[in-house]
Amino acid sequence: MRDGPKEISIKSSLVMPAKIRVMISSRSNLLLPYKGKRDSLLSEVREDLVAAIRSESLFDQPLFDPWINEPAPAATSDIWDECIAEVRKADILIAIYSGDAGWAKEGGEIGICHAELEKGLNSAREKVRIVQVEPLAPLRKGPDGKRDQLFREFVQRQQPFTGAPCKNGEELIDLCKLTLRDAVAHMVRLGVREASRGKSYIGEALDWTRLDFRTRQQRMENALIETLMDRYRGRQLSKPNTVTLTVLGKELLVVCSAIPGSYSIAEARERANQPFLRDWQCDDALKSRVVGPVHFVACHRGMTESQAIRQLGFADATIVTPPFGIYVADDIQKIQLMYLANCRDETTLRYQLQRAFDWLELADERSRFLERAAARARIVQAIAKENGDRT
């Protein structure tokens, strides 16, 4: 006898809506105008800010889970560890900067505000926002003053502040709310970009994997050139794979190339092997105040520091591993190489290129980048002059 139809049970994975963890980092005892009072503690502003954030909802469901350390007991090593742990767990970190580094562990060199911000930037820079209050707190005396000075120097090297400095608690709450909204939108866009990156076994990434090295290399180089022209207002030159961009008022020559397979495969890496050796052939493009060239190399797979060193030919150079791949800068010959890692499809390649330019800005490296490029142009022109009419 055949069994009757079975009832199918569908389980939902959405048991409890997830909340966005928001950490507010700042000193608590800073004095500033708020609610008609001239000298209110920042702790009062922070508590009202947390209440405002907690009250926000999306489709009648709470959206944020804010955290401040006011409920915590007196400053101890345990509280220090708890605060740093909260930085790691936070989806968004808003640092309210007043120039005061905060309390420190016994014998410690940096304050808690410095440590929280440093941990946030090192673990996930994209989730960090810094807002400033003015005037800055006066430098303290003794070891605390040294910590404050270290903190101020550290902050000045980081990403720009969000919005204008706040003069009172009301301005600070309004700016933090706008900052949080912007951070959520940015993180969503960032997540969409990550989600849209093709997997290597399906979609466009699979289409690229099916291509032979020559065709894949051409596809990768074309994507680099098109992105530079579309997004960064580049101008393609007659020499193959060369584009000029306007960066900080200067015209920069970029040479695009690609490694269409794993670096360990000789046939793949030879297609972009030490491209700077042919820089002198770009002499014609450098005659009207154009600086460079610099090299952007799209890598189909990963790239390591040791592999980048082998490409340069020596290890005594600036070698950085930002999220997009590897940046190499030789301060003697002024060679600069940007290796964009794991460019399995066009979406990923475009994203890695954007991350490279974002890093130059966030690391405050653009001026040095252009200074090296200007020096490289002079070197290249001198080499071209020695080579005469050679092609």
N, C-alpha and C positions, 0 to 999 in steps of 0.2 A: 504494500500500500504506500503510495507516494505521500511524503510529508507535505503539509500545507505551507504556504508562503511564510518565510521567516521575517520577523519584524527586525528591521535594520535600525540600529542605534547610532546616531551621529553625535559625536562628542565635539564640543567646541574647545578650541585651544585658548580662547579668550575668557579665562575665568575671572581675573581681576585686572582692570585696565592698568597698564604700567604708568608710573609717574616719572617725570623728568626730575632728576636730583640736581638741585641748585645749591651751591655753597657760596656764602657771602663771607669774604675774608677782609678783615680790617682791624684796627685798634678799636677798643670799646670806650676808652676814657678820653677820647678827643672831644674838645668842646667846640660847638658851632651853633649859630642861631637856628631855632626851630620852634614852631608854634608860638610865635610872639615872644619867646624867651631868648635872651642874648647868648646865654651859655648853657646849652643842653648837651648832655652826653650823647656821643655817637651811638652808644648802646641803645638809647631810646629810639633813635632813628632806625637802627637795624631791626629792632623788634617790630616796629610799625611796618617796615619794608617786608619782613618775613610774613606778617599777617596779610599784607596786600597780595603778596605772591601766592600764598596758600589759598586765598579766596578765589583766585582765578580758576575757571573751569572751561572745559570744552565739551559741548553737548551734555551739559549738566553733570559731568564727571570731573573730579579734581585732576588737574594736569601736572602740578608742580609739588615737589617734596623739598622745601627749602631747609637749609641747616645753617645755624650759627652756633658759636660756642658759649653764648651767655649762660645757658643752664649748667655748664660744666663748673666743677669746683675750682679752687685756686690753681694757679699755674704749676704744673708738675710734669715730670717726664712722661707719665701716663697720658696726660692731656695733650702734650706735644705729639705723641704717637697717634692719639685719636684724631687730632686735627689733620695730620699728614695722611692718615688712612681715609678720612673724609674727602680729601683732595683727590685721591685715587678713585674713589667711588663716584664722585660728582660727574654728572654729564656736562654741566656748565659751571664754571668758576668765575665769579665776579669779584675782583679785587678792588677794594676802595682804598686808594693810595693817598696817604697824608704825609709821607716822608718819614713816618715813625716805624721802625723795624719791629717793634713789639718786644715782649719779654723773651729771654733766651734761657736755654739750659745752663746749668752751672758750668762756667768755663767755655760756653759755646761762643762761636765767632759770629753767628748771624741770629737775628730775631725770628720769631714765629711767623710774622707776616712775610718776611723775606723767604723763609723756608717753604711756606705754603705756595707762594707765587712761583718760586723756582721749581718746585715739584710739579705744579700744574703745567708750566711751560715745557718742562722736560718730558712729561708723560704724554701730553696731548695738547699742543699749542693751540689748535683750532678751537678748543672749548674755553679758552681763557679770554676774559675781557677786563680791561683796566680802566677804572674811572677815577678822576682826581678831585680832591677837595682843595680849596684855597682859603686862606693862606696855608702853606705847609706848616706842620708842627715845628717849633724851634728844635734845633739839634740839642740833644741831651748832653750831659757831661760824662767824662770818663769812658769806660768800655761801652756803655749804651750809645754814646755819641758816635763812637767808631762804627758800631753796628748800623746806626742810622745812615752814616755816610756811605757805607758799603751798599746798603739797600738802595739809596738814591742813585748811586753809580750803576747798580745792576738794572734798575728800572729804566734808566735813560738809554740803555743798550737794547731794550726790548721793543715790542710792537707799539705803535702809537696809542695814545689814550683814546677812549671812546667819548666823543662829545667834548664840550667845553668844561673847564673846571667849575665845580659847584660851590656856591658861596653859603648855602644854608641847607637844612635838612629837607625842605620841600623840593628844592632843585635836585638834590641827590636821589630822593625816592623816584621822582619823575624820570631822571636819566637812567637809573637802574632798571626801571620797568621797560623803557625804550630799548635799552641794551639787551635785556633778556629776550624781548620780542625779536630783535635782530639776530641774536645768537641762535634762537630756535629755528628761524627761517634759514639761516646759513647752514646749520647742522643738518636740516632736512635736505637742502640742496646737495650738501656734501654726501649724505647717505644715498641720495638718488644716483649721484655720479658713480659711487662705489657699486651700487646695485646694478647699474646699467653696463658696467664693465663686463665684457663677454667672457664666458668660461672658455678654456682652451679646447674643449671637446664639443662645442656647439656654436651655431650662429656664425658671425663674421670671423671670430677667432679660428674656427674650424676651416672656414674658407681660406684664410691666410695660411693656415698650416698645410693645406693641400698644394699651395703654390711652390714652384721651384725657387731656389735661392735668388736667382736674378730677378724674377718677376716680383717676389715678395719684397726684395730690397727696393725696387722701383716704387712699389705701392707704399712702402713706409716713408720713403723720401718725399714722394708726392704729398702724402698726408702732412708731413712736417712743413713743407713749403706752403701748402694751402692754409694751414692753421696760422702760420706766421703772417700770411698776407691778409687773411680774413679778420683774425682777432687782434693782431698787433700792427695792423696797417702797414704791412711790409710791401716792398716793391721788388719784383723778381728781375734779376739781371740776365744779360745774354749768356754769361758763363753758366753752365749747368749747375743746378743745386745751390745757387747763391741768391741771397735775399738781403736787402737793407731795411733796417728798422730805425725809427726815431725813438731814442731813449734819453730822457732828461735833456732834450734839445740837441743831442748829437746823433749823427747817422752812423749806425752800427752795421758792419758787414757780417752776416751769418752764413756759414757753410753747412749744409745739411747732408748727412750721410746716415747709413744704417748697417747694422750687423744682423742679417736675416735669420740667424740661428743661434745655437749655444756658442758662447765664446770659446769653449773647448774644441769646437770644430774648426779646423784651420781654414777650410774653404769659406766658412761664414765670416770669420773675423778679418780675413784678408781683404774683404770687400770694403772695410773701413779701417784699414791698418795704418796707423800714424798719419792721418790725413793732413796734419799740419806741415808735413814735409813738402807739400805742394802749395803752401800759402803764397810763395813768391809769384805764382802764376796769376794771382788775384791783383797784381800791381795796378792794372788799368782801373779797377774799381775803387782804388784808394787815392786817386789823384784829385778828388774834389772834397777834401776834408772828411772823408769817410774813415772811421776807425775800425780796427780789427785786422784780420777776421777772427771770430770765435767759432767754435765748432759745436754743433748740436748733433749728437749721435743717438739715433733710436735703436735700442737693443731689443730684439725679439724675446730674449730670455733675460735672466738676471746678469748683474755685473758686480764684481767684488773689487775691493781696494787693490789687492795684489794684481788683478787683471788690468786695472786702470794704470797702475804703475808700469806694468810691462808695455802697455801702449805708449806711455810717455817716454820710457826708456831709462828712467832713473827715479829714485825714491825721494830725493830731497825737493819736495814741492808741497804746496798746500793741497790736501786731499780731504774732502768732506763728503759725508754720506747722508744727505738730506732725504726726505721721503721719496723724492722722484728718482733717485739713483745715485750717481757719483758726480761730484764737481772736482775738476783738477785745474790748478792754476800754478804755472811755473813762473816764479818771480825773476828769473834770469832772462829767459827768452820770451817771457810774457805770453806763453802758449796757454790757452784756456779751452777746456773740453767739458761739455755737459753731456753725460751719459744718461739717457732716459731709459730706465729699466722696465722689463716685462711689458713691452708694447705689443701685445698679442693681437690687438685689433685697433681700428681707427679711434674708437671712443677712448680707450686707455691711453693711446699715444697723445691725443689732444689733452687729456687730463694731466698726464705727466708733464707735458710742455707748460701747461698753466701753472702747475705746482713749482716748476723751475723758476718762472718769473715771480711767483708769489714769494718764494724763498729768498730771491735776491732782494726783494723789498723788505721783507720781515727781518732779515739778517743785516739790513743796512749795508748791503754789499754792492749795490748798484754803482756807486761812485768809484769804488775800487775796481769793479768789473770794467768800467769805461776807461779808467786810467791805464789799466793793463792793455786794453784794446788799442788805445792811442799809441802806447809804446810799441805794441806789436806791429802796428801799421808802419812805424818808422823803421823797425827792423826788417820787415818784409820788403819795403821799398829799397833799402840798402842791398838786400840779397838779390832782388830783381835787377838792380843796376849792375851788380857784379856778373849776373848771368846774361846780360845783354839781351839779344833777341831769341834766346833759347825758348823752346816751347815743349 
